[in-house]
Amino acid sequence: MRTFVALELPPEFTAPLHQIQARLQDRYPDFRWSREENHHITLAFLGEVDEKGAALLKKAVQETLENKTSFFISAGKIITLPPGGTPRVLALNIERGKNDISDLAACFEKKLAALGEQETYSFRKPETRPYTPHITLARKGRAVVTLSGDEGNWAIHAQGMLRNVTVFKSDLYREGPRYTALAVFPLRTSKGTFPPPSA
């Protein structure tokens, strides 16, 4: 199964995000736009794993979160990715909370590598590209991904508390990917409680 690990966005963040995407879709109808229900912040893309790999993946997430608490994020600017390369993705980057997200992604990569070595399971090679916390809005379609001057400076008032890390399965269809949650792992609350994951 094709898998990835992501932070789910709270409703108070997604409502203004969807408004921004609607404005952009009117301007760029030839991009391949993400469905609203698919918006998330990817921590790690694992690609194809079998049942053993999925179990180890869930274990790596749970162990990564043992000392992690929920945290606040706010939207940054609309950007194109990859940085410095031919733009293929239109995205919203994260301003407040980006260091927390980057730290979480790095801790997960270390935990995954350690578990893979311990269990002699071969995951994909460790990610070497710099990690940029972002939300994918669109990908290159019939038109090249571009931004006009004003769009990169739009003030986007999206913010909220991140509370869950989810392991997703991704199934590819002609109309786009569909994501199914395999397990949801809550972050600790500010009081230090740590609820069990829900499958």
N, C-alpha and C positions, 0 to 999 in steps of 0.2 A: 504494500500500500504506500501511496505517496503522502508524506507527512511533513508537518512544520509545527513550530511552537510559537505562540503569539500572545500578546497582551490584548485583551478585549477592551473596547472603548465604552465608557459609560454613556447613557442616553444624553446627559447634559453636554457632552462633547460632540456627539454625533449629530444632534439637531442643527447647530450652526454649520457643521461640516457639510451636511447634505445640501444646505442652501448655497454654499460656495460652489459645490460641484455642479449644481443645477445651472448656475450662472456661467460656469466654464463650458458646460456641455452645449449651451446655446451658441457659444463662440467657436467651439471646435467640435462639430458633429462627427468628423471623420476619425477621431481618436477612438481607441477601444476602451470604453469607460468601465470602471469597476462598479459592480452592483453595490448599492448602499449596505446591504446586509453582510457584504464581504469586507468591509473596512476593519482594519486591525493594525497593530504594530508588530511586525515579524521580529522575533528574537533569533530564530534559527530555522533555516530550511534544511530538512534532512533528506528529502527525496524518498526513494523506495526503501522500505524496511519490511522485514517479515514479522511474524508474531513475537518472536524473541526480541527483535530490535524494538518493537513498539513497547514491550514491557520494560525494557531497559531505559527507553526514552522517557517513559512516565516516571520511573524511579529517579532518573537524573533530574527531572524537573522538581520532584518532591524534595529531594535532598538539597537542591539549589536554594529552595525557598525556606528552608528551616529557620534562617535568621534574617529573612527579608520581610519588610513591612510594606503596607500599601502606601502609595505616594501620589502627589498631585502633579498634573501635567497641564501645560497650556500650549496652544498652537503657535508655530512660528510663521514662516513665509511659504509661499508656493515655490517649488524648485523643480529643476529637471535633473535626472540621473541617467548615467553615472556622472559624478563630478569630473569635469575636465575631459569627458569623452563625448562621443556622439549621443545626443539625448535620445533615450528610448522610453523613459518613464516620466510622467508628470506626478508630483507628489507634494504632500504637505509635511514640512519638517516639524520637529518638536523643539520648543524653546525651553520653558521650565520643565524640569524632569528628565532632560536628555541624558544627563550624567548618570542618573539612577537607572535608566533603561540600558545604557551602554554597559554599566557595571553588572547588571543582571545578565545580559547577553554573554559577557566575558566569563562570568562565574559558571553559567550553564555550559559553555564550551569546554571549560576545564573539567567539570564534573562528568560530562559526556565522554571525554577522552579517557578519563580515569576508569570509568565503568566499562568502557569498551575494551580497554587493556586487561582489566581484571577478569572480565567474562569472555575474553578472546572473541569479541564480536567486532566486525569491521563496519563502522559507520563511514559516511563520506569523509573525505579528508578535511581537517580543520580549516575553517574559513580564514583566508589570508587578506582579503580586501578590507579596507577600513569600514567599520560599522557606522552607519548613519541612521539613527532612529527616524522613521518616517511612516506615512500612511500613503499607500499607492492609490492615486486617483484615476489614472489612465495610462495606457501603453500605446506605443506607436501603432497606428492602424493604416488607413490609406493616406494619412498625412503625417509628416515629420513632426515630432513633439517640439513645440516652440512656446515661448512666452512673450507677450508684449510687455513694454516697460511698466505699465501701471499694474499689471497682474502680480508681478513679483513684489509689489509694495502694498498689496491689499492688507488691511488690518482684519485679522480673523479672530473673532472673540469666541474661541472654542477652548474650554477647560473642564477639568473634572478629576476625580480620584480614580486611579487604577487599582483594581482590587483582585483581578483574576489573571492567572496564566493558564492557557488552554493548549492542549495537544490536539491538533486538527488532522483529519484525513482530507486530502484534496482529490476529487474526481474531476477529470477533464471532459467537457462536453463542447459541442460546436458553439453553443451560445455562451460559453465561458465556464470557469471552474465552479464547483459546488463544494462547500466545506462542511464537514461533519465533525462535531466535537467528540473526541475519544475519551477525554478526561479533563475536568476543570479543577485547577488547584488554587484555592484562595490564598492571597497574601495575608500575613498577620495583620490584625487590626492594631490601632495605636495602643490598645490596652495589653497587647502581647498574646492574645488568644490565637490559636492556630487551628481552624476547623479542618476536618478531613476532606480529601478531594471527593468530588462527585463524578461518577462515571457517566 
